[in-house]
Amino acid sequence: MSAINKIVLPLVIVCLGISSCKTTKHTMTQNATFPSFSYEGHRGARGLYPENSIGAMKVAIDLPKVTTLEMDCHITKDKKVVVYHDHYLNPKFVTYTNGQELKGKDIKGLLYDYTWEELATFDLGLKGNVDFPEQKKISTKISLLADLIDEAEAYAKTTRKSPMYYNIETKSSEKRDHIAHPAPQEFSDLLLQIVIEKGIGSRTVIQSFDKRTIQYINKTYPQIKTSYLIDGKNTKTIDELIKELGFKPFIISPYYKLVDAGFVEDAHKKGIKVVPWTVNTKEEIQALEKLKVDGIISDYPNLF
């Protein structure tokens, strides 16, 4: 057991099992019910605002049908959990804070090679993103997960009758262990320590394409819901995916074009929810709703 896990695991057991736990008095002690349909803003609202940012989450919160904030996490050199998708600084939309293009080692520099303080010298929103022409161009910093949760929770309290749910992805893969991120156990421990301390564990799903991450979480943090992300090349059945994992995840989240009535029916027979990604037209959203999926992840949550 890692040193981090020795600290975090007892905290999980105490906080999930004792109603008076101070760390979780706001929500972890409540038996939060997953939304009957999870309308999820992908990376907050990537089509409308710089992705994975506090501002993008607030845009999603302002949309009344959105129930869930979807986001990605990486680990910095100094073991901070940041909200960011790519394992490198993506020159497509990342610049320096003065708006100048990346240069030298910063062009596709690995996030894991930077401290949190060093990442503060980069901007996500000044350049815009050519793939999302409606996205607002505005100076936007990479956020710590802890700060983003604080801001989202506080903002939702002022605009909503009920709190938001969270769908958080661990951006890890076996080939990048100890190169672009720590091993899945340490990655998961660092992330879940924040989720638990912030009191949102009962409203959080941890998703990953990396089965090792959610296998570890299922074993070590059984009270935390997990989602298995499935890419567009998948040819495995629901039964085969369960066998591959070794357990039944709360959600299977496939590339949306993989979903048909049979896929949904097979998952539901096993008690597994289906939440496809990333669905970006009104027509596709409506078609998937008719198939009785349990949620939809979209770059354009304003289409819900």
Residue pairs with C-beta under 8 A, 6 or more apart in sequence:
1 9
2 185
2 186
2 189
4 186
4 189
4 190
4 193
5 185
5 189
5 220
7 193
8 189
8 192
8 193
8 196
9 220
9 221
11 23
11 193
11 196
11 197
12 192
12 196
12 220
12 221
12 223
14 21
15 21
15 23
15 24
15 28
15 196
15 201
16 24
16 28
16 201
16 223
19 29
20 29
21 28
21 29
23 196
23 197
23 199
24 196
24 199
24 201
25 199
26 199
27 163
27 199
27 200
27 201
27 202
27 203
28 196
28 199
28 200
28 201
28 202
30 202
31 202
32 165
32 202
32 203
34 165
34 225
34 250
34 273
35 67
35 68
35 165
35 295
37 67
37 289
37 294
37 295
38 67
38 68
38 165
38 167
38 273
38 275
38 294
38 295
38 296
39 65
39 66
39 67
39 68
39 295
39 296
39 298
39 301
39 304
40 66
40 67
40 68
40 69
40 70
40 167
40 275
40 295
40 296
40 297
40 298
40 301
41 56
41 57
41 59
41 60
41 63
41 66
41 68
41 69
41 70
41 297
41 298
41 301
42 70
42 277
42 278
42 297
42 298
42 299
42 301
43 51
43 52
43 56
43 70
43 71
43 72
43 85
43 299
44 51
44 52
44 53
44 55
44 56
44 57
44 58
44 59
44 60
44 69
44 70
44 71
45 56
45 57
45 59
45 60
45 63
45 299
45 300
45 301
45 302
46 52
46 56
46 129
46 132
46 135
46 299
47 132
47 134
47 135
47 280
47 298
47 299
47 300
47 302
48 56
48 59
48 132
48 134
48 135
48 136
48 300
48 302
49 55
49 56
49 59
49 125
49 135
49 136
49 138
49 140
50 56
50 93
50 124
50 125
50 129
50 135
50 136
50 138
50 140
51 85
51 124
51 129
52 71
52 72
52 83
52 84
52 85
52 124
52 142
52 143
53 83
53 124
53 125
53 140
53 141
53 143
53 148
54 143
54 147
54 148
54 151
54 152
55 125
55 138
55 140
57 69
57 71
57 148
57 151
57 152
57 155
58 151
58 152
58 155
59 301
60 66
60 69
60 301
61 69
61 152
61 155
61 156
61 159
61 160
61 164
62 159
63 301
63 302
63 304
65 301
65 304
66 164
66 301
66 304
67 164
67 165
67 295
68 164
68 165
68 166
68 167
68 295
69 152
69 164
69 165
69 166
69 167
70 167
70 168
70 169
70 297
71 83
71 145
71 148
71 166
71 167
71 168
71 169
72 83
72 84
72 85
72 168
72 169
72 171
73 81
73 82
73 83
73 84
73 145
73 168
73 169
73 170
73 171
73 191
74 81
74 82
74 84
74 87
74 111
74 112
74 171
74 180
74 181
75 81
75 82
75 111
75 112
75 181
75 182
75 186
75 187
75 190
76 82
76 111
76 112
76 114
76 115
76 116
76 119
77 112
77 113
77 114
77 115
77 118
78 115
78 116
78 117
79 182
79 190
80 115
80 116
80 144
81 144
81 145
81 146
81 190
81 191
81 194
82 111
82 116
82 119
82 142
82 143
82 144
82 145
83 142
83 143
83 144
83 145
83 148
84 111
84 142
84 171
85 171
86 111
86 171
87 110
87 111
87 112
87 171
87 176
87 180
87 181
88 108
88 109
88 110
88 111
88 180
89 102
89 106
89 107
89 108
89 109
89 111
89 122
90 108
91 101
91 102
91 107
91 108
92 129
92 130
92 131
93 124
93 125
93 127
93 128
93 129
94 102
94 122
94 123
94 124
94 127
95 101
95 102
95 122
95 123
95 126
95 127
96 102
96 106
96 121
96 122
96 123
97 120
97 121
97 122
97 123
97 139
97 141
99 123
99 126
99 127
102 109
102 122
106 122
110 179
110 180
111 119
111 180
112 179
112 180
112 181
112 182
116 144
119 142
120 141
120 142
122 141
122 142
123 139
123 140
123 141
124 140
124 141
124 142
125 135
125 136
125 137
125 138
125 139
125 140
126 137
126 138
126 139
126 140
127 137
128 135
128 137
129 135
132 299
145 168
145 191
145 194
146 194
146 197
146 198
149 166
149 194
149 195
149 198
149 200
150 198
152 164
153 163
153 164
153 198
153 200
156 163
156 164
157 163
163 200
163 203
164 203
165 203
165 204
165 205
166 195
166 200
166 203
166 204
166 205
167 204
167 205
167 207
167 227
167 275
167 297
168 191
168 195
168 204
168 205
168 206
168 207
169 206
169 207
169 208
169 229
170 184
170 187
170 188
170 191
170 206
170 207
170 208
170 210
170 213
171 181
172 181
172 184
172 187
172 208
172 210
172 212
172 213
173 209
173 210
174 210
174 212
177 183
177 184
181 187
182 190
184 210
184 212
184 213
184 216
185 216
185 220
187 213
188 206
188 213
188 216
188 217
188 220
188 221
191 206
192 201
192 206
192 217
192 221
192 224
195 201
195 204
195 206
195 224
201 223
201 224
202 223
204 224
204 225
205 225
205 226
205 227
205 250
205 251
206 213
206 214
206 217
206 224
206 225
206 226
206 227
207 214
207 226
207 227
207 228
207 229
207 251
207 253
208 214
208 226
208 227
208 228
208 229
209 229
209 230
209 231
211 228
211 244
211 245
214 226
214 227
214 228
214 245
214 249
215 245
215 246
215 247
217 224
217 226
218 226
218 245
218 247
218 249
225 250
225 251
226 249
226 250
226 251
227 249
227 250
227 251
227 252
227 253
227 275
228 241
228 245
228 249
228 251
228 252
228 253
229 253
229 254
229 277
230 241
230 252
230 253
230 254
230 255
230 258
231 255
232 255
232 257
232 258
234 241
234 254
234 255
234 258
236 244
237 266
238 252
238 263
238 266
238 267
238 269
238 270
238 272
239 266
239 270
241 252
242 248
242 270
242 272
248 270
248 271
248 272
249 272
250 272
250 273
251 272
251 273
251 274
251 275
251 294
251 295
252 267
252 272
252 273
252 274
252 275
253 274
253 275
253 276
253 277
253 297
254 263
254 274
254 276
254 277
255 276
255 277
256 276
256 277
256 278
256 279
256 284
256 288
256 296
258 276
259 274
259 276
259 288
259 291
259 293
260 291
261 291
263 274
264 274
264 291
264 292
264 293
267 273
267 274
268 274
268 292
273 294
273 295
274 293
274 294
274 295
275 293
275 294
275 295
275 296
275 297
276 288
276 293
276 296
276 297
277 297
278 297
278 298
278 299
279 285
279 288
279 296
279 297
279 298
280 298
280 299
280 300
280 303
281 303
282 303
285 296
285 298
285 303
285 304
288 296
289 296
296 304
298 304
